[in-house]
Amino acid sequence: MKMIIAIVRPDRLKDVEDSLKAAGFPSLTEIGVRGRGKQRGITIGEMKYDKLPKEMLLMVCRDEDAEEIISIIMKTGRTGNIGDGKIFVLNVEDVVTIRTGQRGNDAL
């Protein structure tokens, strides 16, 4: 199993979520975050914005679904401008559904 952590622009969030849902991946956790990448924020006139608002999506999926999910996020989240975000992919040892006790892929 994989955990996909995607940091996306707030204005791209709905399109990313809708595309994932339409492709059969409705389960996710969304968290509003602030941060910066290599560009170290942006400067507009005299104002320096050190940390920018982003949305973080957390998803756990079967190994075989990870590439499709990444592709969907990249396609719908990309504007082509600096600050489009990042996708991190981590290995997950186990998943447990609290209510039923199901584990592994059965818990997804």
VENCOR-V184994 format. One record per helix or strand. SS is the DSSP state (~ for helix, > for strand). FROM is the first residue (numbers start at 1). TO is the last residue. If there is no record, write none. Layout:
BEGIN
ss:SS from:FROM to:TO
ss:SS from:FROM to:TO
END
This chain:
BEGIN
ss:> from:2 to:8
ss:~ from:10 to:22
ss:> from:29 to:35
ss:> from:42 to:44
ss:> from:47 to:49
ss:> from:52 to:61
ss:~ from:63 to:77
ss:> from:85 to:91
ss:> from:96 to:96
ss:> from:103 to:103
ss:~ from:104 to:107
END
